[in-house]
Structures are given as C-alpha cells and as structure tokens.
Amino acid sequence: MSRRNLTFVCQNCGAASARWVGKCEACGEWNTLVEEGDGTGIAGKLPGRAPRKGRKFSLEPLTGESHDAPRLPSGMAELDRVTGGGFVRGSVLLLGGDPGIGKSTLLIQAASALARAGHRAVYISGEEAVAQVRLRAERLGLAKAPVELAAETSVEDVIATLSEGATPRLVIIDSIQTMWTDAVDAAPGTVTQVRGSAQALIRFAKRSGAAVILVGHVTKDGQIAGPRVVEHMVDAVMSFEGEGSHQFRILRAVKNRFGPTDEIGVFEMTGLGLREVTNPSELFLSERDLGSPGTAVFAGIEGTRPVLVEIQALVAPTTLGTPRRAVVGWDGSRLSMVLAVLQAHCGINLGGHDVYLNVAGGLRINEPAADMAAAAALVSSLANAPLPADAVFFGEVSLSGAVRPVAQTAARLKEAQKLGFNRAVMPESSDASDQGLRLETVGSLVGLVSEIAAKGEKRGKSAGKPSPEDG
C-alpha cells in the first residue's frame, strides 16, 4: 500500500507547506499550520481511481446578443441598492461582519420579505437550532412568514434537500465556516473544508439558478475568515459594518460582478430589527453640536448617494514627548498628510498638541474630498473658532496646499440645500450649478486657515482672553 502524502495548510491564508513549521512563511502567523491529506479534495485524485477523461464542450463567439441578468428584488430598498437592484439568479454572495453586528437579523428579514412575496426562501443554520431561529423571528415580528428553516452542516445533505421540489429563489447558509463536505478529508472549519464547501454550493447555485448567500466570520482585523480564494469564487462580497455604541449599520459592497462596488446601504438597529434609513444625511446630523469649535459638516458621496456627515476634531496641548494622533472613521494617512500641509504651508505647528478626529455616526469615509472639511475642523478646534452652522465643506487638499475640485459637485450642493444649509465652502473651478446656496470658493488652504484664525482672534478679544497660539 502506497504511503499517503500529507501537506500542511495555513488556516489563516491557505498557504501549503510540505512540512510543519511554527510560523507560516506566507502570512507570518504562528501555529496556524494544520496537517491535511494531499491525495483527497475537490481537485485531488482519489487513490485507486483512474483520472476522468474530459468531455468536449462548445465554444461561443465574442459577438452576439447580450441580455441583462434577471434580478429578484429583495423587498428591502437599501439591500437592493447595494446588490445593484436585487439578487441575480444563480449568483453567490458572501456576507461578512463582526459578531453580533446583525448579519442574521438582516438575512432573516430579507428571506421573510421574499417569502411573503410568494418566492421560496430557505434558511440553513449551522450555528443555531431551528428553535433559536424561530425565537429571533418572533422577536422581529416575522413568525408568520413562510420561510423554510433547517439546522444542518452537511453540504451533501443540504444540496440533496434543496434539489427536491421547486427550486428555491433564495438560500441562506449561516455560516460557511460550519459547513463540511465528504469530498474533503479535513476537519470542519479548516481552509480546505471552507473552500470545498463553498465550491459545492457555488456549483449548486449555477446549476439550479438559486441565489445563495454565504455568511462568513471575520477575523480580529476585519477580514473574512478562511481562504481568500473564496472571495474570488463568489460573485459578490458584502461587508456589514458598525459599532456596538452606535445604532447605525452600514452595508457596503466590496466586490460585485453585477453592480457597483461603491454603494452603501444604511440601517438602524431597533428593538424590532433593522430599519432602513432612506435619508442617512438627516440621521447623521440629527444630534450634531451647533456652535461648537472643531466641528465641520462634510458633503460626501457614497456611490451614487450624497451623504452629509459631521467631522469632529479636538486639538489639545500635550506634555508627552510624542503627541498622539487618533482617528476614527477616516484614513490615518490622510490625517497625517493634512497635518503636514497645515504645518508646511499654513504655519500651523501641531507638534506639541494631541490630535483627535472622529466621523460622527459610525460612518467610514474613503474619498479624499473630506480633506478640506477635516482641515477646517482641526483649525477651528485649535483657534477655538466655531465654523458657520449653515455651511458644508468639501474639497481635496494637495501637497502644495492647493484645494482641488472633486466630482459630483451638483449632487453634494443639492443634498445640502435640501437639508437647510445656506452656504458651501468648495474648491475653485468646480462645475457647480445654482442650487440656491451661497458658494464660497477656496483656491488654497492658506486662505481658509486665515479666515478661521481671524474669527478665533476676534472671539478671544471679545471675551477678554488672549488668542490661541498656532504653535
């Protein structure tokens, strides 16, 4: 009998090694290599079996008629916005998020909406019993929705059950890390099992036309656990973000073969589940501090949706040798760049101050158009000069100190005007139509800083206090 070949697979990144080592050479993690059989698996040759002869298939020309993929609306407008208009037949979506963020709540609400519309929806739970899923549905007021439930972890049993009767329009697998398949000789939850189970469910979705949603656990770094190849295998990857201290939840598309990847859906966690937020700008600004130094309203764009959010900054003197830089909801590298521009071109030295920057509401901003709003909030906090409460800020700051124009200016101004703002501080040469706002154009960051600092000096003199030093 021939000796069985073994390989060691990293459970963090999926890299394979011929021998066991304490530290993975690919990702650098310790004690993540697990022994797995090399002769079995989805693509491996089983011992004692001859390789299968390939069959011929027809090749199609590049030219021809193309049709849009048929979509099934989920019944939740925010979820449809992120997916691109609904679930595509035969597509596979991977949904990741922190524990307790509301992934199961979102999916049971989507399944209930589809079931009430007359479509067959199946919810397969590998982590909870059927009674536990029913308790959640009763708490959300969805107990009467005709959703089919099951608690199963065998992929072969799941596929055999779903193949009987009418083809389900939506299948939810919660979660992919709990599934296992007989085609792989490895323990459940390992990289090989996750990859094999996902591949079997993807083949079922393509063959039957059912839309399948796979729930994935995330690591402490926020990445979906398991091999990264699963993210390449599926059609869409969605991330459900939020913080426990905030009631807002953000559904963001990381990858989408059938729609945009820059759209977001905003939800609010309530006692009856997730509530869709149709106007997130009004919600993010509902509790903002009017007249407080260090706050600026940023007019941003998330996908095709304009979003107004408050940026909060705090600049405080420090006695430490190394001042602290803390940022929540924004890129820390962008904050360092803005601070360097303020020091090099505007004469503001923050080397003896701690700097804290926060995006209110738990939203994470990725576009560079927030540079000017962040700079205005920082200078406002340092000079103790409140910014106008009826003004919005947007513009990209270059390394030379110039403020560069950004895209979709008209949409930003329209959203600001709709929420009652009267002025907009924006870059020069922006393609802006008359939206009923007073437009204040800024060509260089020096002019904006000088104006804010002058207000701070005037306020200090009127209060009988010395003006703050810029450094």
C-alpha positions in Angstrom: 0.0 0.0 0.0 1.5 3.3 -1.0 2.2 5.8 1.7 -0.3 8.6 2.0 1.1 12.0 1.1 0.5 14.8 3.7 0.6 18.6 3.4 0.3 21.3 6.0 -2.1 24.2 5.2 -2.2 27.5 6.9 -5.6 28.2 8.4 -5.1 31.9 8.1 -4.0 32.4 4.5 -4.4 29.0 2.9 -0.7 28.6 2.0 0.6 25.0 1.8 3.8 23.6 3.1 5.5 20.2 2.8 6.4 20.1 6.5 5.2 21.6 9.7 6.7 24.9 10.8 5.7 27.1 13.7 5.4 30.3 11.7 3.7 30.5 8.3 6.1 31.8 5.7 3.4 33.4 3.7 1.4 35.5 6.3 3.7 35.3 9.3 1.1 33.9 11.7 2.2 31.4 14.4 0.8 27.9 15.0 -1.7 28.1 12.1 -0.5 25.1 10.0 -2.7 22.0 10.2 -2.0 18.6 8.7 -4.3 17.7 5.8 -4.4 14.9 3.3 -2.9 15.8 -0.1 -4.5 12.9 -2.0 -8.1 13.9 -1.5 -10.1 17.0 -2.1 -12.2 18.7 -4.8 -9.3 18.8 -7.3 -7.2 16.0 -6.0 -7.1 12.5 -7.5 -8.6 9.8 -5.2 -6.4 6.8 -4.6 -7.3 3.7 -6.7 -9.4 5.7 -9.2 -8.3 6.4 -12.8 -8.5 10.1 -13.9 -11.7 11.0 -15.7 -11.5 11.7 -19.4 -12.5 15.2 -20.3 -15.6 15.9 -22.5 -15.8 18.3 -25.3 -17.9 21.5 -25.0 -18.9 24.1 -27.5 -17.2 27.5 -27.7 -19.2 30.7 -28.2 -18.1 33.7 -30.3 -17.5 37.0 -28.7 -20.1 38.7 -30.8 -23.8 38.1 -30.1 -26.8 39.3 -28.2 -26.4 40.0 -24.5 -29.2 40.4 -22.0 -29.2 41.9 -18.6 -29.2 39.4 -15.8 -32.7 38.8 -14.3 -32.9 40.2 -10.8 -35.2 39.4 -7.9 -35.9 42.4 -5.7 -35.4 41.5 -2.0 -38.1 43.8 -0.7 -35.5 45.9 1.2 -34.6 49.1 -0.8 -31.2 49.5 1.0 -30.2 45.9 0.3 -31.2 46.2 -3.3 -29.2 49.4 -3.7 -26.0 47.6 -2.6 -26.6 44.5 -4.7 -27.3 46.6 -7.8 -31.1 46.1 -8.0 -31.7 42.7 -6.4 -30.5 39.2 -6.3 -29.3 37.7 -9.7 -30.4 34.2 -10.5 -27.6 31.7 -9.9 -25.4 34.3 -8.1 -23.5 33.6 -4.8 -23.0 36.4 -2.3 -20.6 36.3 0.7 -21.6 38.5 3.6 -19.1 39.2 6.4 -19.3 41.2 9.6 -18.3 41.3 13.2 -20.1 39.0 15.7 -23.4 40.5 16.8 -23.5 43.2 14.2 -26.8 42.0 12.8 -26.0 39.7 9.9 -28.5 37.0 10.8 -31.2 39.7 11.5 -30.7 41.3 8.1 -30.9 38.0 6.3 -33.9 36.7 8.1 -35.7 39.9 7.3 -34.7 39.6 3.6 -35.8 36.0 3.5 -39.2 36.9 5.1 -39.8 39.7 2.6 -39.2 37.3 -0.3 -41.3 34.6 1.2 -44.2 36.9 1.7 -43.9 37.9 -1.9 -44.6 34.3 -3.0 -41.0 33.1 -3.5 -39.4 30.1 -1.9 -36.8 31.1 0.7 -34.7 28.6 2.7 -32.6 29.5 5.7 -30.0 26.9 6.7 -28.3 27.5 10.0 -25.2 25.7 11.0 -24.7 27.6 14.3 -28.2 27.7 15.8 -31.1 25.3 16.2 -34.4 25.8 14.5 -36.0 26.9 17.8 -33.4 29.6 18.2 -34.1 31.0 14.7 -37.8 30.9 15.4 -37.3 32.9 18.6 -35.5 35.6 16.6 -38.2 35.7 14.0 -40.9 36.0 16.8 -38.9 38.9 18.3 -38.8 40.6 14.9 -42.5 40.0 14.2 -41.7 37.6 11.3 -43.0 34.4 12.7 -45.8 34.1 10.1 -43.5 34.5 7.1 -43.4 31.2 5.1 -39.6 30.8 5.4 -38.3 27.2 5.4 -35.8 26.5 8.2 -33.2 23.8 8.9 -30.2 23.2 11.1 -27.7 21.2 9.1 -24.0 21.3 8.4 -23.5 18.6 5.7 -23.2 20.2 2.3 -24.3 17.0 0.5 -27.5 16.8 2.6 -28.2 20.4 2.1 -27.9 20.2 -1.7 -29.9 16.9 -1.8 -32.7 18.6 0.2 -32.8 21.8 -1.9 -32.8 19.8 -5.2 -36.2 18.3 -4.4 -39.4 20.2 -5.3 -39.4 23.7 -6.6 -36.1 25.5 -6.9 -35.7 28.0 -4.1 -35.2 31.6 -5.2 -33.0 32.4 -2.1 -30.8 30.1 0.0 -29.1 31.4 3.1 -26.2 29.5 4.6 -25.3 30.7 8.1 -22.4 30.2 8.2 -19.9 28.8 5.6 -17.3 28.1 8.3 -19.7 25.5 9.9 -20.3 23.5 6.7 -18.4 20.4 5.8 -18.3 18.1 2.7 -17.4 14.4 2.4 -15.2 15.2 -0.7 -12.6 16.8 1.6 -10.6 14.9 4.2 -10.2 17.7 6.8 -11.9 18.9 9.9 -14.8 21.3 9.6 -13.8 25.0 9.7 -10.4 24.4 8.1 -9.3 26.2 5.0 -9.8 23.1 2.8 -13.3 22.4 4.2 -14.4 26.0 3.7 -13.1 26.1 0.1 -14.6 22.7 -0.7 -18.0 23.5 0.8 -18.1 26.9 -0.9 -17.3 25.3 -4.3 -20.0 22.7 -3.9 -22.6 25.4 -3.0 -21.5 27.6 -5.9 -21.9 24.7 -8.4 -25.4 24.1 -7.0 -26.3 27.8 -7.4 -25.1 27.9 -11.0 -26.9 24.7 -11.9 -30.2 25.4 -10.3 -30.4 29.2 -10.7 -31.0 29.8 -7.0 -29.4 32.9 -5.3 -27.2 31.7 -2.5 -25.9 33.9 0.4 -23.0 32.7 2.4 -22.4 34.2 5.8 -18.7 34.4 6.7 -17.0 35.0 10.1 -14.4 37.8 10.3 -11.0 37.9 12.0 -9.9 40.5 14.5 -8.5 42.5 11.6 -12.0 42.7 10.0 -11.1 40.3 7.1 -13.4 37.4 6.3 -12.0 34.2 7.9 -10.9 31.4 5.7 -9.1 31.3 2.4 -9.1 34.5 0.3 -9.9 32.3 -2.7 -13.5 32.1 -1.6 -13.9 35.8 -2.1 -12.7 35.3 -5.7 -15.0 32.4 -6.3 -18.2 34.2 -5.3 -20.0 36.8 -7.4 -20.3 39.5 -4.7 -18.7 40.2 -1.3 -20.6 42.5 1.1 -19.4 43.8 4.4 -21.8 44.7 7.3 -20.1 47.3 9.4 -20.9 49.2 12.5 -20.0 49.7 16.2 -21.8 48.5 19.2 -22.0 52.0 20.6 -23.9 53.3 17.5 -27.3 52.1 16.3 -26.3 52.7 12.7 -25.2 49.8 10.4 -23.6 50.2 7.1 -23.9 47.5 4.3 -21.0 48.0 1.9 -20.3 46.2 -1.4 -16.6 45.1 -1.6 -17.0 43.2 -4.8 -19.9 42.9 -7.2 -19.9 41.3 -10.6 -23.4 42.5 -11.3 -23.4 46.0 -9.9 -21.4 48.9 -8.4 -18.8 48.4 -5.7 -19.1 51.8 -4.1 -22.7 51.8 -2.9 -23.7 51.6 0.7 -27.0 50.8 2.5 -27.7 52.4 5.9 -29.8 50.6 8.5 -30.7 51.5 12.1 -30.8 48.8 14.8 -34.1 48.9 16.7 -35.9 46.7 19.0 -37.8 45.2 16.1 -34.8 44.5 14.0 -33.1 46.6 11.3 -34.9 49.6 10.0 -33.9 51.1 6.6 -32.7 54.7 6.6 -33.8 56.4 3.4 -32.2 59.7 4.3 -28.9 59.0 6.1 -27.7 62.6 6.0 -30.6 63.8 8.2 -29.9 61.0 10.6 -26.2 61.6 10.9 -26.7 65.3 11.5 -29.7 64.9 13.9 -27.6 65.3 17.1 -24.7 67.5 15.9 -23.3 70.2 18.2 -24.2 73.6 16.8 -21.8 76.4 17.6 -19.0 74.2 19.0 -15.5 74.6 17.8 -13.9 71.7 16.0 -17.0 70.5 14.0 -17.5 70.7 10.3 -20.2 69.3 8.0 -18.7 67.3 5.1 -20.8 66.9 1.9 -19.6 63.5 0.6 -20.6 60.9 -2.0 -21.1 57.2 -1.3 -21.7 55.5 -4.6 -24.5 57.5 -6.2 -25.9 58.8 -2.9 -24.8 62.1 -1.4 -24.3 61.9 2.3 -23.7 64.7 4.8 -21.8 63.8 7.9 -20.2 65.7 10.8 -16.5 65.6 11.2 -15.3 66.3 14.8 -11.8 67.4 15.7 -10.1 68.0 19.0 -6.6 69.7 19.3 -5.3 69.8 22.8 -1.9 70.6 24.2 0.2 67.7 25.4 3.1 67.2 27.8 4.2 64.0 26.2 7.3 63.8 24.1 5.4 62.2 21.2 1.9 63.7 20.6 -0.9 61.4 20.0 -2.8 61.1 16.7 -6.1 59.2 16.9 -8.7 59.0 14.1 -12.0 57.1 13.8 -13.9 56.7 10.6 -11.2 58.2 8.3 -7.8 57.2 6.9 -5.0 57.9 9.4 -2.6 58.5 6.5 -4.8 61.3 5.1 -4.8 62.9 8.5 -1.0 62.9 8.7 -0.9 64.4 5.2 -3.3 67.2 6.1 -1.3 68.0 9.3 1.9 68.1 7.3 0.3 70.6 4.8 -1.0 72.8 7.6 2.5 73.0 9.1 4.4 73.4 5.8 2.1 75.9 4.0 -0.1 77.5 6.7 2.4 77.9 9.5 0.4 75.8 12.0 2.7 73.6 14.0 0.8 70.9 15.9 3.9 69.1 17.1 3.0 69.9 20.8 -0.7 69.0 20.5 -2.7 65.8 20.6 -5.0 65.5 17.6 -8.2 63.5 17.7 -10.5 63.2 14.6 -13.9 61.4 14.5 -16.6 60.9 11.9 -19.9 61.1 13.7 -22.4 58.3 13.4 -20.0 55.4 12.8 -19.7 56.1 9.1 -16.3 55.4 7.5 -15.2 57.9 4.8 -12.9 56.8 2.0 -12.9 59.7 -0.5 -10.3 62.4 -0.5 -12.9 65.2 -0.8 -13.1 65.2 3.0 -9.6 66.8 3.3 -10.9 70.4 3.5 -13.6 69.6 6.0 -11.0 67.8 8.2 -8.6 70.7 7.9 -11.3 73.2 8.8 -12.3 71.2 11.8 -8.7 71.0 13.0 -8.1 74.7 12.7 -11.4 75.5 14.3 -10.6 73.4 17.3 -7.1 75.0 17.6 -8.3 78.6 17.3 -11.4 78.0 19.3 -13.4 79.5 16.5 -16.8 77.8 15.7 -17.5 77.3 12.0 -20.7 78.5 10.5 -23.5 76.1 11.4 -25.2 76.5 8.0 -22.1 75.7 5.9 -20.8 72.5 4.3 -17.2 71.8 3.3 -15.7 69.6 0.6 -12.5 69.6 -1.4 -9.3 67.7 -1.9 -6.1 69.2 -0.5 -2.9 68.6 -2.4 0.6 68.5 -1.0 1.2 72.1 -2.3 -1.6 73.4 -0.2 -4.0 73.9 -3.2 -7.6 72.8 -2.9 -8.5 70.7 -5.9 -12.1 70.2 -7.3 -13.9 67.0 -6.8 -16.6 65.1 -8.8 -20.4 65.3 -8.4 -20.4 68.8 -7.0 -24.1 69.4 -8.0 -25.3 66.4 -6.1 -23.5 67.5 -3.0 -24.9 71.0 -3.2 -28.4 69.7 -3.8 -28.3 67.5 -0.8 -27.0 70.4 1.4 -29.8 72.7 0.1 -32.4 70.0 0.8 -31.3 69.8 4.5 -31.4 73.5 5.1 -27.8 74.6 4.6 -27.3 78.1 3.1 -23.6 78.1 2.1 -21.0 75.8 0.7 -17.2 76.2 1.0 -15.8 74.4 -2.0 -12.8 74.4 -4.4 -12.4 76.9 -7.2 -13.1 75.8 -10.8 -15.8 73.4 -9.7 -18.6 72.6 -12.1 -21.5 73.8 -9.9 -24.9 74.9 -10.9 -27.0 77.3 -8.9 -28.6 75.3 -6.1 -29.8 78.3 -4.1 -26.7 78.3 -1.9 -24.1 80.9 -1.3 -20.9 79.5 -2.8 -17.6 80.4 -1.2 -14.7 79.1 -3.4 -11.3 78.4 -1.9 -8.2 78.1 -4.1 -5.7 77.5 -1.4 -5.8 76.1 2.1 -4.0 79.2 3.4 -7.0 81.4 2.7 -9.4 79.1 4.6 -7.0 78.9 7.6 -6.5 82.6 7.7 -10.3 83.3 7.8 -10.9 80.7 10.6 -7.9 82.0 12.6 -9.2 85.6 12.3 -12.5 84.6 13.7 -10.7 82.9 16.6 -8.7 86.1 17.4 -11.9 88.2 17.2 -13.7 85.9 19.6 -10.8 85.8 22.0 -10.6 89.6 22.1 -14.3 90.0 22.6 -14.1 87.6 25.6 -11.1 89.4 27.1 -8.8 86.4 26.6 -5.6 86.0 24.8 -5.9 84.5 21.3 -4.6 80.9 21.0 -1.1 80.4 19.6 -0.8 78.5 16.4 2.5 77.0 17.5 
